[in-house]
Amino acid sequence: TIRVQVSDVNDNAPAFSQPSYTLLVGENNSPALHIGSVSATDADAGSNAQLTYSLLPGPEPRPPQPPLASLVSINADNGQLFALRSLDFEALRAFEFFVRAQDRGSPALSGQARVRVQVLDRNDNAPFVLYPLQNASAACSELVPRAAEAGYLVSKVVAVDGDAGQNAWLSFQLLKATEPGLFSVWAHNGEVRTARPLSERDAPKHRLLVLVRDNGEPPLSASVTLHVLLVDGFSQPFLPLPDAAAGAAPDDRLTVYLVVALACVSSLFLFSVLAFVAVRLCRRAGPAAGGGYPYPGLPDGPFPGQLLDASGAGTLSHSYQYEVCMSGDPSTGEFKFLKPLYPNLFLQSSDSQSKETPNNTNNFLSRTNTYIE
């Protein structure tokens, strides 16, 4: 009789019972809570079939997600998973990771399975009122004309809930009113409307207390106060509440100061612009008014600008001198000259011209100077 015993070789990798697992854990759980288990098997025998479990990070870890080692842990021998911290649904709704099962063969073989932990929401957030604001220094008042009919929209209460699902479903209820039966609140959208037509007998000021409640178990709630003013028309000035009138005075004074300061700055700027324009116009009009010199015996008004030397040296142009010389009587052989209003200017012009003209021209200018003197 021959007995043949086959020795095992580590030729089988561990395999999980399912490729992925989904584990559910309630929000605000206690630390070290058992949330689930994973299991794998190995077809080998002996040490080749003994498995060790470990955690691996997920394929795409998100930056806001805490480190995996601070969230869950796994029992290396049996694959049980004890959340390490209390989980908050509003901060972390779900996270994923991998579990690896590795045998003790040589060489060691391993297998992986994906695990998704989903946090279940619990009703731990009360409704939060967005409008009307309850932390303002002055209470918000809604204006309603006395001519409003039944169903007139007075205001709308806006609230949110940080929970999810039915825990975030909100309902609205009118708890208290100055005059019951005058206003109503729609349960599903928070709209405040008139329940009947208004009359002159109704009080001008009303205070409404609205309750906002979610649909959780147990339900959580919040309350909000509305102030309603009845007016004859929207042209009627707003009448502040007595407790808000004192706090509004400093704001009114500040507004007046700002308006006065703005008016002063605007007036100063306008005056500066007008002064600048006036100075520029005066400077342009000055040279144009003094461009010519009046002479007796000639028509009133300044001489044309082309009769003056543009260099500003005080000399007359050559064309002007020739015109004066030809204005005499040719039959007498003498020249007649007009005596200028400023003789020094004309003499200076003659002297300057004598330096540049030929000899016969110098003799002519000498006779001219003698005649003028």
C-alpha positions in Angstrom: 0.0 0.0 0.0 1.4 3.4 -1.1 0.0 6.6 0.2 0.8 9.9 -1.7 0.3 13.1 0.2 0.2 16.4 -1.9 1.7 19.4 -0.2 -0.1 22.7 -0.6 1.4 25.6 -2.6 0.1 29.2 -2.2 -1.4 29.5 -5.6 -4.8 31.0 -4.6 -5.4 34.7 -3.7 -7.9 35.6 -1.0 -11.4 36.4 -2.4 -14.1 38.5 -0.6 -17.7 37.3 -0.5 -18.7 40.4 -2.4 -16.7 43.0 -4.4 -18.2 46.0 -2.5 -19.9 46.7 0.8 -22.2 49.5 2.0 -22.4 50.1 5.7 -24.9 52.5 7.4 -24.1 54.4 10.6 -26.4 56.8 12.3 -25.3 60.4 12.9 -24.0 61.3 16.4 -22.9 57.7 17.0 -20.9 56.7 20.0 -17.2 56.1 19.6 -16.0 52.5 19.1 -19.3 51.5 17.6 -19.4 48.4 15.5 -20.7 49.4 12.1 -20.2 46.2 10.1 -17.8 43.4 8.9 -16.1 42.1 5.8 -15.0 38.5 5.1 -12.8 36.8 2.6 -11.7 33.1 2.0 -8.6 31.4 0.6 -8.7 28.1 -1.2 -5.3 27.1 0.1 -4.6 25.3 3.3 -2.6 25.9 6.4 -0.8 29.1 6.7 -1.5 29.8 3.1 -5.2 30.2 4.0 -4.7 32.4 7.2 -5.8 36.0 6.3 -5.0 39.4 7.8 -7.2 42.4 7.1 -6.0 46.0 6.7 -7.4 49.4 5.5 -6.3 51.2 2.4 -7.3 54.8 1.4 -10.0 55.3 -1.2 -9.2 55.9 -4.8 -10.1 59.7 -4.7 -9.8 61.1 -1.2 -11.3 64.5 -0.9 -9.3 67.3 0.8 -12.1 68.2 3.3 -12.4 64.5 4.4 -10.6 63.7 7.6 -7.8 61.1 7.5 -9.1 57.5 7.2 -7.2 56.5 10.3 -9.3 58.9 12.4 -12.6 57.6 11.1 -12.6 53.8 11.3 -10.5 50.9 12.2 -10.6 47.1 11.4 -9.9 44.0 13.3 -7.0 42.3 11.5 -8.2 38.8 12.4 -11.9 38.8 11.7 -12.5 42.0 9.5 -14.9 43.7 11.9 -15.2 47.6 11.4 -15.6 50.1 15.5 -16.2 53.9 14.1 -13.5 55.8 16.0 -15.4 59.1 16.4 -18.9 60.6 16.4 -19.9 61.3 12.8 -21.8 64.4 11.8 -24.1 64.2 8.8 -23.9 67.9 8.0 -20.0 67.7 7.9 -19.5 64.2 6.3 -22.3 62.4 4.7 -20.3 59.4 3.2 -16.8 58.2 2.7 -15.1 55.2 0.9 -12.0 53.1 1.4 -10.6 49.7 0.5 -10.1 46.6 2.7 -7.2 44.3 1.9 -7.1 40.6 2.9 -3.6 39.0 2.7 -2.6 35.4 3.3 0.5 34.3 5.1 2.0 32.2 2.2 5.3 32.8 0.5 5.0 34.8 -1.6 1.9 36.3 0.0 -1.2 36.9 -2.1 -4.0 39.4 -1.4 -7.4 40.6 -2.5 -9.3 43.9 -2.1 -12.9 45.0 -1.7 -14.4 48.5 -1.7 -16.3 49.7 1.4 -18.6 52.7 1.5 -19.8 54.1 4.8 -22.9 56.2 4.6 -23.9 58.4 7.5 -27.6 58.6 8.3 -29.2 61.9 9.1 -30.8 62.6 12.5 -33.0 65.5 13.4 -30.4 67.5 15.3 -30.8 70.9 13.7 -33.7 73.3 14.5 -35.1 75.5 11.7 -33.3 78.8 11.2 -35.3 81.9 10.2 -33.8 84.0 7.4 -36.6 86.6 7.1 -37.7 88.6 9.0 -34.4 89.1 10.8 -34.6 88.6 14.5 -31.2 89.9 15.5 -31.7 93.4 14.1 -31.6 96.5 16.4 -34.9 97.7 15.0 -37.9 95.5 14.4 -39.0 95.1 10.8 -42.6 96.3 10.2 -44.8 95.4 7.3 -47.2 98.0 5.8 -50.7 97.0 4.9 -53.2 99.4 3.3 -56.6 99.5 5.0 -58.2 99.0 1.6 -56.7 95.5 1.3 -59.1 92.7 0.6 -59.1 89.1 2.1 -56.1 87.1 1.0 -53.8 90.2 0.7 -50.1 89.1 0.9 -48.6 90.8 4.0 -45.3 89.1 4.3 -43.5 85.7 4.0 -41.5 83.9 6.6 -38.4 82.3 5.1 -36.6 79.5 7.0 -34.2 76.7 6.3 -33.2 73.5 8.1 -29.7 72.0 8.1 -31.0 68.4 8.1 -32.0 66.3 5.1 -35.1 64.4 4.0 -38.2 64.7 6.1 -36.1 66.2 8.9 -35.9 69.3 6.8 -39.6 69.6 5.9 -40.9 72.7 7.5 -44.4 73.8 8.5 -45.6 77.2 9.7 -48.3 78.0 12.2 -49.6 81.3 13.7 -49.3 81.0 17.5 -50.4 84.4 18.7 -51.8 87.6 17.2 -53.0 91.0 18.5 -56.3 90.5 16.8 -57.2 86.8 16.2 -58.9 86.1 12.9 -57.4 89.1 11.0 -54.3 87.3 9.7 -53.5 83.7 8.7 -50.3 81.8 7.9 -50.1 79.2 5.1 -48.7 76.0 6.6 -46.5 75.0 3.7 -44.9 78.2 2.4 -45.0 80.6 5.3 -47.0 83.3 3.5 -48.8 85.7 5.9 -52.1 86.9 4.4 -55.2 88.8 5.5 -58.1 86.5 6.5 -60.8 89.1 6.0 -61.1 92.7 4.6 -59.7 95.4 6.9 -61.9 98.1 8.5 -61.4 101.4 10.2 -62.1 99.7 13.5 -59.0 97.5 13.3 -56.0 98.7 15.4 -53.2 100.3 13.5 -50.5 98.1 15.0 -50.4 94.3 15.1 -47.9 91.8 16.4 -47.8 88.2 15.1 -45.9 85.2 16.5 -45.3 82.5 13.9 -43.9 79.0 14.8 -41.7 77.2 12.3 -41.4 73.4 12.9 -39.6 70.6 11.1 -40.9 67.1 10.4 -38.2 65.2 12.4 -38.7 62.8 15.3 -38.8 64.4 17.7 -39.6 67.7 15.9 -37.6 70.8 16.5 -39.0 74.4 16.1 -38.2 78.1 16.1 -40.4 81.2 16.4 -40.4 84.6 14.7 -42.2 87.8 15.5 -43.8 90.1 12.8 -44.9 93.7 13.2 -47.7 94.9 10.9 -48.8 98.5 10.5 -52.2 99.4 8.9 -52.0 102.6 6.9 -54.6 104.5 4.8 -52.2 104.4 1.8 -48.6 103.8 1.0 -48.1 107.5 0.7 -48.6 107.8 4.4 -45.3 108.2 6.2 -43.9 105.2 8.0 -44.6 105.3 11.7 -41.8 103.6 13.6 -42.5 101.6 16.7 -41.8 103.4 20.0 -38.8 101.2 20.8 -37.2 101.8 17.4 -37.8 105.6 17.2 -34.9 106.3 19.7 -32.4 104.2 17.7 -33.3 105.8 14.4 -32.5 109.4 15.4 -28.7 109.1 15.2 -29.0 107.6 11.7 -31.2 110.6 10.5 -28.6 113.1 11.8 -25.8 111.3 10.1 -27.7 111.3 6.8 -28.2 115.1 7.1 -24.5 115.6 7.8 -23.6 113.5 4.8 -25.9 115.5 2.5 -24.6 118.8 3.7 -21.0 117.7 3.2 -21.7 116.5 -0.3 -23.4 119.7 -1.2 -20.4 121.8 0.1 -17.9 119.7 -1.8 -20.0 119.9 -5.0 -20.3 123.7 -4.7 -16.6 124.2 -4.1 -15.8 122.1 -7.1 -18.2 124.0 -9.4 -16.8 127.4 -8.2 -13.2 126.2 -8.9 -14.1 125.1 -12.4 -15.9 128.5 -13.2 -12.9 130.5 -11.8 -10.5 128.5 -13.9 -12.5 129.1 -17.1 -12.8 132.8 -16.3 -9.1 133.2 -15.8 -8.3 131.4 -19.1 -10.8 133.6 -21.0 -9.3 136.8 -19.6 -5.8 135.7 -20.5 -6.9 135.1 -24.1 -8.8 138.3 -24.4 -5.8 140.5 -23.1 -3.4 140.1 -26.0 -6.1 140.4 -28.6 -7.3 143.8 -27.2 -3.8 145.3 -27.0 -2.5 144.1 -30.4 -2.6 147.5 -32.2 -1.9 151.1 -31.4 -4.3 153.9 -32.4 -3.0 156.9 -34.3 -4.7 160.3 -34.8 -6.2 160.9 -38.2 -6.8 157.2 -38.8 -10.0 155.3 -38.3 -10.7 154.1 -34.8 -9.6 150.7 -33.8 -6.2 148.8 -33.6 -4.0 148.3 -36.6 -4.0 144.9 -38.2 -1.8 142.3 -36.6 0.4 141.9 -39.6 1.8 145.5 -39.1 3.6 144.5 -35.9 6.8 142.6 -35.6 6.0 139.1 -34.3 9.3 139.0 -32.5 8.2 141.5 -30.0 11.3 143.8 -30.5 9.2 146.9 -30.9 10.0 147.5 -34.6 7.5 148.0 -37.4 7.5 145.8 -40.5 8.9 147.0 -43.8 5.6 147.0 -45.5 4.2 149.5 -42.9 7.1 151.9 -43.5 6.6 151.9 -47.3 2.9 152.6 -47.0 3.6 155.7 -44.8 6.2 157.1 -47.3 3.9 156.7 -50.3 1.0 158.5 -48.6 2.7 161.9 -49.3 2.1 164.3 -52.2 4.3 163.4 -55.2 4.1 166.9 -56.8 6.0 168.7 -54.0 8.8 166.1 -53.8 8.4 165.9 -50.0 7.1 163.2 -47.8 4.5 163.6 -45.2 4.6 161.5 -42.1 2.1 161.0 -39.4 3.3 161.6 -35.9 2.9 158.4 -33.9 1.3 158.3 -30.5 4.6 156.7 -29.2 7.4 158.5 -31.0 10.1 156.7 -29.1 8.9 153.4 -30.5 9.0 154.8 -34.1 12.5 156.3 -33.6 13.8 153.1 -32.3 12.3 151.4 -35.3 14.0 153.9 -37.6 17.4 153.5 -35.9 17.2 149.7 -36.1 16.3 149.9 -39.8 19.1 152.3 -40.6 21.7 149.8 -39.6 20.5 147.3 -42.2 19.6 149.6 -45.2 21.9 151.0 -47.9 23.4 154.6 -47.8 20.6 156.2 -49.8 18.1 154.6 -47.4 20.0 156.0 -44.4 19.8 159.5 -45.9 16.1 159.1 -46.4 15.6 158.0 -42.8 17.7 160.9 -41.5 15.3 163.3 -43.2 12.4 161.4 -41.8 13.8 161.7 -38.2 14.4 165.4 -38.6 10.9 166.0 -39.8 9.4 164.0 -36.9 11.5 165.9 -34.3 
